[in-house]
Amino acid sequence: MNDISMTRASAARSARAAGYCATVFGRGLALVVLVPVLMYSAVLCLVGVGLLILPHELRLLRRLADGERDRLGRWAATSTPPAGPHARRRLMAVLSDPATGRDLRWAAAMAVAGTVLGLIGAALFLFPAAVLVLVGLWWLFPRDDPIRLILNVPIDSWGSAFYAGVPQFLLSVLLALFGPPLLARLAAAVSRWLLAPSAAAVLAERVSTLDRTRIGAIDAHGNELRRIERDLHDGTQARLVSLAMQLGLAERTLSADPAAVGPLLTRAREGAEEAMAELRDVLRSVYPPILADRGLAGAVSAVGARCPVPATLELGELGEPGELGDVPAQIEVAVYFAITEALTNAAKHAHAGSVSVTLARAGGTLRAEITDDGRGGAAEGGGTGLRGMRQRVEAVDGVLRVQSPPGGPTVITVECPCGS
């Protein structure tokens, strides 16, 4: 049974690799056409016509290259960040984009290497079927020129078809099992080497990202401090001032009319309780006590249970089922508030009928995905709190992605590093 399972797994892996090779072959053929067109348009720039055509062709090349980057992430499980689409700008600005040079060298190389490797990889997967068909149709070939396959043994009878065809079929099966994955890995390695940014470019992008997230973190921190100050000033402080006034009035009334002091003290006690409740709300907005009491998984479960929209929660596994391991406090707060805000948006703005939350940890990354079936169209600056969510997440070096096409569904993904 184990041998059968391993054979099935190898066949599935080979089929997946063959599919990738077929895509590489198709993209290689497209580049065979596109590369000469790009060269011709570059020549036309001398007369001015190419200045109008070439930017559009480079945008098409960028879409092809980003498609390969995305496919590399799914096939080879390696992250090659997308360069993103070209803006509608002039030719020199497009050419000055560092990713354009990588796209061009990838196009030139994969027009040849991609076409060859993709064709061979896809053909090897179909090779066993071709061997069966050719061996079974040996009688269609002339007797003085019989068919010869891998082993160069002539097949001119059903007997020779059996004793020569079976070994050749088995050999073709081996080639189909191990050839496409090898060629797919080779094609993926070439594409990854050509499309991946240099170490200097990665470092520059990292510095730029850190500068942006630092500014966002400072803004988020400032906004949070102003919110806490406003809540304390308008809420708790006003309650305490009222409490002090009622106690002062009770103190002056005590000697003249002791019976009237009771109602004053009652109102003072009620004011003190309200002040304490508002103070607890302010403290809860800084670091929710439920995180300290029940952890992130328990806190998210409680939020999902209180959500007005029916919510389903799926927790990842790390060691024990449902466990997320040790997560830094600042990461817990950022992810908790992001999930809470997303659930609030699903009920308040998206008018969703259901929402699902997936919270999982893979190595050193904590990932949360919130999906609702609402009307979609969520955008930052639309009163949905997405900007604040992004600032919170980026402040802890995380990433927030929002996919919300009109008509839905809305998918919000949060990824935060939390150690190994």
C-alpha positions in Angstrom: 0.0 0.0 0.0 2.9 2.4 0.8 4.4 1.7 -2.6 1.1 2.4 -4.3 0.8 5.7 -2.3 4.3 6.7 -3.3 3.6 6.0 -6.9 0.4 8.0 -6.8 2.3 10.9 -5.2 5.0 10.7 -7.8 2.5 10.7 -10.6 0.7 13.7 -9.1 3.9 15.6 -8.7 4.9 14.8 -12.3 1.5 15.9 -13.5 1.8 19.2 -11.6 5.3 19.7 -13.0 4.1 18.9 -16.5 1.4 21.5 -16.2 4.0 24.0 -15.1 6.2 23.0 -18.1 3.2 23.4 -20.4 2.7 26.9 -19.1 6.4 27.7 -19.4 6.2 26.5 -23.1 3.2 28.6 -23.8 4.8 31.7 -22.2 8.0 31.0 -24.1 6.1 31.0 -27.4 4.5 34.3 -26.4 8.0 35.7 -25.7 9.3 34.4 -29.0 6.8 36.8 -30.6 7.1 39.6 -28.1 10.9 39.9 -28.0 11.3 40.8 -31.7 8.3 43.1 -31.5 10.1 44.9 -28.6 13.3 45.2 -30.6 11.4 46.5 -33.6 9.6 49.1 -31.4 12.9 50.1 -29.9 14.2 50.9 -33.4 11.0 52.8 -34.2 11.8 55.0 -31.2 14.3 56.7 -33.6 11.4 58.1 -35.6 9.1 58.7 -32.7 6.5 56.1 -33.2 8.1 53.6 -30.8 7.8 56.2 -28.0 4.1 55.6 -28.1 4.1 51.9 -28.6 6.9 50.6 -26.5 5.4 51.6 -23.0 2.3 49.5 -23.8 4.5 46.5 -24.9 6.6 46.8 -21.7 3.4 46.8 -19.6 2.3 43.6 -21.4 5.8 42.1 -20.6 5.4 43.1 -17.0 2.1 41.2 -16.8 3.7 38.1 -18.2 6.7 38.4 -15.8 4.4 39.0 -12.8 2.4 35.9 -13.8 5.6 33.9 -13.8 6.6 35.4 -10.4 3.2 34.3 -9.0 3.5 30.8 -10.5 7.0 30.4 -9.1 5.6 31.0 -5.6 3.0 28.3 -6.1 5.2 25.8 -7.9 8.6 26.2 -6.3 7.3 27.5 -3.0 9.8 30.4 -3.2 8.8 34.0 -2.8 9.6 36.2 -5.8 7.9 39.5 -5.0 5.8 40.9 -7.9 7.2 44.1 -9.5 3.7 45.4 -10.0 2.2 47.1 -13.1 3.8 50.0 -14.8 2.1 53.3 -14.3 0.9 55.1 -17.3 4.0 57.2 -17.7 6.6 58.1 -20.3 9.0 55.7 -21.8 12.1 56.9 -19.9 10.3 56.6 -16.6 9.3 53.0 -17.5 12.8 52.1 -18.6 14.3 53.6 -15.4 12.2 51.1 -13.3 14.8 48.5 -12.1 12.3 45.7 -12.6 12.1 46.5 -16.3 15.6 45.4 -16.9 14.9 42.1 -15.1 11.8 41.6 -17.2 13.7 42.2 -20.4 16.5 39.8 -19.6 14.0 37.2 -18.5 12.1 37.6 -21.8 15.2 37.2 -23.9 16.4 34.1 -22.0 13.0 32.3 -21.5 12.1 32.8 -25.2 14.7 30.1 -25.8 15.1 28.2 -22.5 11.5 28.3 -21.6 10.3 27.1 -24.9 12.8 24.2 -25.0 12.5 23.1 -21.3 8.7 23.5 -21.3 8.2 21.5 -24.5 10.5 18.7 -23.3 9.0 18.5 -19.9 5.4 18.4 -21.2 6.3 15.9 -23.9 8.0 13.5 -21.4 4.8 13.4 -19.4 2.9 12.3 -22.5 5.6 9.9 -23.6 4.2 6.7 -22.1 0.9 7.3 -23.9 2.8 7.9 -27.2 4.8 4.7 -26.7 1.6 2.6 -26.2 0.0 4.1 -29.3 3.1 3.6 -31.5 3.7 0.0 -30.3 0.1 -0.9 -30.7 0.1 0.5 -34.3 3.3 -1.3 -35.4 1.4 -2.9 -38.2 0.9 0.4 -39.9 4.6 0.8 -40.6 6.4 -0.8 -43.6 8.0 -4.2 -43.0 11.3 -3.0 -44.4 11.2 0.1 -42.2 9.6 -1.0 -38.8 9.1 1.3 -35.9 12.0 1.7 -33.5 11.6 3.5 -30.2 14.0 4.2 -27.3 16.0 0.9 -27.4 16.3 1.0 -31.2 14.7 -2.5 -31.4 12.6 -3.1 -34.5 8.9 -3.9 -33.8 7.5 -5.9 -36.7 5.2 -8.4 -34.9 3.0 -8.8 -31.9 5.7 -10.8 -30.2 8.3 -8.1 -30.7 5.7 -5.6 -29.7 5.5 -7.4 -26.3 9.1 -8.2 -25.5 10.4 -4.8 -26.9 7.4 -2.6 -26.1 7.0 -3.5 -22.4 10.6 -2.4 -21.5 10.3 0.7 -23.6 7.0 1.5 -21.9 8.4 1.1 -18.5 11.4 3.2 -19.4 9.0 5.9 -20.7 7.1 5.8 -17.4 10.3 6.4 -15.5 11.1 9.3 -17.7 7.6 10.7 -17.2 7.8 10.4 -13.5 11.2 12.0 -13.0 11.8 14.1 -16.1 9.1 16.8 -15.8 9.8 17.6 -12.2 13.5 17.9 -13.0 12.9 20.2 -16.0 10.3 22.2 -14.1 12.7 22.9 -11.3 15.4 23.9 -13.8 13.0 26.2 -15.6 11.8 27.7 -12.3 15.4 28.2 -11.1 16.3 30.1 -14.3 13.2 32.3 -14.1 13.8 32.9 -10.4 17.4 33.9 -11.0 16.4 36.2 -13.8 13.4 37.8 -12.1 14.6 38.1 -8.5 15.9 41.5 -7.5 19.5 41.9 -6.5 20.5 42.0 -2.9 21.1 45.7 -3.1 17.6 46.2 -4.5 16.1 44.1 -1.8 18.0 46.0 0.8 16.9 49.3 -0.7 13.3 48.2 -0.8 13.5 47.0 2.8 14.9 50.3 3.9 12.1 52.1 2.0 9.5 49.8 3.6 10.9 50.4 7.1 10.9 54.2 6.6 7.3 54.0 5.5 6.2 51.7 8.3 8.1 53.8 10.9 6.2 56.9 9.8 3.0 54.9 9.9 3.9 53.6 13.4 4.6 57.1 14.6 1.3 58.4 13.2 -0.6 55.4 14.7 1.1 56.0 18.1 0.2 59.7 17.9 -3.3 59.0 17.0 -3.6 56.4 19.8 -2.2 58.9 22.4 -4.6 61.6 21.2 -7.5 59.1 21.4 -6.6 58.1 24.9 -6.2 61.7 25.9 -9.6 62.6 24.4 -11.3 59.6 26.1 -9.7 60.5 29.5 -10.5 64.2 29.1 -14.0 64.0 27.8 -15.1 60.9 29.8 -13.2 59.9 32.9 -11.9 63.4 33.9 -15.4 64.8 33.5 -16.8 62.0 35.7 -14.1 62.7 38.4 -14.8 66.5 38.3 -18.5 65.8 38.8 -17.7 63.4 41.6 -15.5 66.0 43.4 -18.3 68.6 43.1 -20.8 66.2 44.6 -18.5 65.3 47.4 -17.8 69.0 48.1 -21.6 69.7 48.1 -22.2 66.8 50.5 -19.4 68.1 52.8 -21.0 71.6 53.0 -24.5 70.1 53.4 -23.5 67.7 56.2 -23.6 70.3 59.0 -26.8 72.1 57.8 -28.9 69.2 56.6 -27.5 65.7 57.3 -30.5 63.9 55.8 -29.8 65.4 52.4 -26.2 64.0 52.3 -27.4 60.5 51.5 -28.7 61.2 48.0 -25.6 63.2 47.2 -23.3 60.3 48.3 -25.4 57.9 46.2 -24.9 60.0 43.1 -21.2 60.3 43.9 -20.9 56.6 44.2 -22.7 56.1 40.9 -20.4 58.7 39.3 -17.3 56.8 40.7 -18.6 53.5 39.2 -19.1 55.1 35.8 -15.7 56.7 35.9 -14.1 53.3 36.7 -16.1 51.7 33.9 -14.9 54.3 31.4 -11.3 53.9 32.7 -11.5 50.2 32.2 -12.7 50.8 28.6 -9.7 53.0 27.9 -7.3 50.5 29.3 -9.0 47.7 27.4 -8.4 49.6 24.2 -4.7 49.7 24.9 -4.2 46.1 25.8 -7.4 44.0 26.0 -7.4 42.0 29.3 -8.9 39.0 27.5 -5.5 38.6 25.6 -3.7 38.2 28.9 -6.4 35.9 30.3 -7.2 33.6 27.3 -4.5 34.3 24.8 -5.0 35.3 21.2 -6.9 32.2 20.2 -9.3 32.5 23.0 -9.7 36.3 22.5 -10.5 35.8 18.8 -13.0 33.0 19.7 -14.8 35.4 22.1 -14.9 38.2 19.4 -16.3 35.7 16.9 -19.0 34.6 19.3 -20.1 38.2 19.9 -20.1 39.1 16.2 -23.6 40.0 14.8 -22.8 38.0 11.7 -22.5 34.2 11.9 -18.7 33.6 12.1 -16.7 30.4 11.8 -13.2 30.2 13.3 -10.4 27.9 12.2 -7.2 27.8 14.3 -3.9 26.5 13.1 -1.8 23.9 14.9 1.6 24.3 16.4 2.5 21.3 18.6 -1.0 20.8 20.1 -4.2 21.3 18.2 -5.5 24.9 18.4 -2.2 26.2 19.8 -0.4 29.2 18.3 2.7 29.1 20.4 4.3 32.1 22.1 3.3 35.2 20.3 4.8 38.6 21.3 2.3 40.9 23.0 2.5 43.7 20.4 1.8 41.1 17.6 -1.2 39.8 19.6 -2.7 43.3 19.9 -2.2 44.1 16.2 -3.8 40.9 15.0 -6.6 41.0 17.6 -7.6 44.5 16.7 -7.3 43.8 12.9 -9.7 40.8 13.3 -12.0 42.8 15.5 -12.2 45.7 13.0 -12.6 43.3 10.1 -15.6 41.6 11.8 -17.1 44.9 12.6 -16.8 46.0 9.0 -18.4 42.8 7.8 -21.4 43.5 9.9 -21.6 47.3 9.6 -20.5 48.1 6.1 -20.4 44.9 4.0 -23.8 43.7 5.3 -22.4 40.1 5.1 -24.4 37.0 5.7 -21.4 35.0 7.0 -17.8 35.5 7.8 -14.9 33.1 8.4 -11.7 33.7 10.3 -8.6 31.5 9.8 -5.8 32.0 12.3 -2.6 29.9 11.8 1.1 30.0 12.4 3.6 28.7 10.0 7.1 28.8 11.4 7.9 32.4 12.3 4.8 33.9 10.6 1.4 34.4 12.2 -1.3 34.6 9.5 -4.9 35.7 9.8 -7.4 35.7 7.0 -10.9 37.1 7.4 -13.4 36.4 4.5 -16.9 37.7 4.3 -19.6 37.3 1.6 -20.7 40.9 1.7 -21.0 43.5 -1.0 -17.3 44.2 -1.2 -15.8 47.5 -2.5 -13.9 48.1 0.8 -11.3 50.9 0.4 -9.0 52.8 2.7 -10.4 56.2 3.7 -14.0 55.1 3.4 -14.6 55.0 7.1 -13.9 51.3 7.4 -10.8 51.6 9.6 -8.6 49.9 7.0 -6.0 52.6 7.3 -5.7 52.3 11.0 -5.5 48.5 10.6 -2.7 48.8 8.2 -0.8 51.2 10.4 -1.2 48.9 13.4 0.0 45.9 11.4 2.9 47.7 9.6 4.0 49.1 13.0 5.0 45.5 14.0 6.6 44.8 10.6 3.6 43.0 9.3 1.7 43.1 6.0 -2.0 43.7 5.4 -3.6 42.8 2.1 -7.2 43.7 1.1 -9.0 42.1 -1.8 -12.5 43.5 -2.0 -13.9 43.7 -5.6 -17.4 45.2 -6.0 -20.0 42.5 -5.2 -17.6 40.7 -2.9 -16.2 38.7 -1.4 -13.9 40.7 0.8 -10.7 38.9 1.9 -8.4 40.6 4.4 -5.1 38.9 5.1 -2.7 39.8 7.9 0.8 38.4 8.2 3.1 39.3 11.1 6.5 37.9 12.0 6.5 36.4 15.5 9.8 34.5 15.8 10.5 30.8 15.2 
